[in-house]
Each structure stands twice: as C-alpha cells, then as structure tokens.
Amino acid sequence: MTISKRNSRSININNEIFRWAISPDSGYFVFVAEYSMIKGKRLEVYIESEMSSYWIDFPYVEKMNLRVIKPHAVRKMIIQAIGLGWDYREPGKPVVFDLKEENLLKRQSS
C-alpha cells in the first residue's frame, strides 16, 4: 500500500521525490517514507515520544519527551537509511529502524 498524497508530505532529496507521513503509536511516532515514483521498500522509523500523553498530564509536561519531527529531520533520516542499506527502489518488506538521539538503529524483532 502506498502513502496517501492527501495525508502526507513530499520531500526532494538529490532530485528524488519521497512521500512521508507521521502516525502516532503507543509511546512512539512512526515515521513512514517511500519513494514516490516506484513502489519499493517502505522505510519505517520508530521515534519515542510522549506527545499522546500531553493532554492527560497537562500542565505538568516540562520533563516529557515532546519531540517534533521537522523536514530537516526527515531529510536526515532518509539519507541515513539509504546509507544503511535501504534500497527504496526494490520491492520487499519495510526496512525498520529506531531513532536514538539522532541516529538510526536497526529495530530488533520482538
């Protein structure tokens, strides 16, 4: 399944267009990206965040991890993933990473 144009954004990296979106998960954001021209492997990056708890704990949120994903971070994650072997033009299962600080680490199977 491809990422919907309606619920995603595009980013140009080295004259290649990628579509990306962020979806909340329990204690995480899941960043999803794919190459827009060919249906290839999808990139999924799990990013720890307590954003979903924000309104529950408001106004005591000073120590919460309220990470915001900006286009600069999107660019960096896509470039890192390509460097770590994400072949976005080849079909197959998604390539899955965790974001720790500013680095992608291969996600361990549960």
C-alpha positions in Angstrom: 0.0 0.0 0.0 1.3 3.4 -0.9 1.3 6.5 1.3 -1.8 8.7 0.5 -0.9 12.0 -1.1 -3.7 13.6 0.9 -2.3 12.7 4.3 1.4 13.0 3.6 4.1 15.5 2.5 6.8 15.2 -0.2 10.5 15.9 0.1 13.1 16.2 -2.6 16.4 14.5 -1.8 19.1 14.5 -4.6 16.3 15.1 -7.2 14.4 12.1 -6.0 10.9 12.7 -4.6 9.8 10.8 -1.4 6.4 10.9 0.3 6.4 10.8 4.1 3.9 10.8 7.0 4.0 10.5 10.8 1.5 8.4 12.7 1.1 8.1 16.4 1.6 4.8 18.2 1.6 3.9 21.9 4.6 5.8 23.2 6.0 6.4 19.7 5.7 8.3 16.5 6.1 6.1 13.4 7.8 7.9 10.6 7.0 6.3 7.2 8.6 7.2 3.9 8.6 5.7 0.4 9.9 6.6 -3.0 7.1 8.3 -5.0 8.0 7.0 -8.5 8.2 3.3 -7.9 6.5 1.1 -5.3 9.6 -0.2 -3.4 10.5 -1.0 0.2 9.0 1.3 2.7 11.0 3.0 5.5 9.6 2.9 9.0 11.3 4.7 11.9 10.0 4.4 15.5 10.6 7.6 17.4 10.0 7.7 21.2 7.6 10.4 22.2 5.2 11.1 25.0 3.1 13.5 22.8 0.0 11.3 23.2 0.2 11.8 27.0 0.5 15.6 26.7 -3.2 16.5 27.4 -3.5 13.8 30.1 -0.6 15.2 32.1 -1.1 18.9 31.3 0.2 21.3 32.8 2.9 19.0 34.2 4.8 18.4 30.9 8.2 20.0 31.4 10.0 16.7 31.6 8.1 14.9 28.9 9.7 13.9 25.6 7.6 16.0 23.2 9.7 15.5 20.1 8.5 17.3 16.9 9.6 16.0 13.5 10.6 18.7 11.1 11.5 18.4 7.4 15.2 18.8 8.2 15.0 15.7 10.4 13.0 13.9 7.7 15.8 14.6 5.2 18.4 13.3 7.7 16.5 10.1 8.4 16.1 9.3 4.7 19.7 9.9 3.9 20.9 7.9 6.9 18.5 5.0 5.9 19.9 4.9 2.4 23.4 4.9 3.8 22.4 1.9 6.0 21.1 -0.1 3.0 17.5 1.0 2.4 17.0 0.3 -1.3 13.8 2.2 -1.8 13.5 1.1 -5.5 13.4 -2.6 -4.7 10.2 -4.3 -3.7 10.0 -6.1 -0.4 9.2 -5.8 3.3 9.6 -2.5 5.0 13.0 -1.6 6.4 12.5 -0.7 10.1 14.7 1.4 12.4 14.6 3.1 15.8 15.7 6.7 16.2 18.1 7.0 19.2 19.2 10.6 19.7 19.9 11.5 16.0 21.0 8.0 14.8 19.0 5.2 13.1 19.5 1.8 14.6 18.1 -1.4 13.1 15.0 -2.3 15.0 15.2 -5.6 16.8 12.4 -8.2 16.2 10.2 -8.8 19.1 
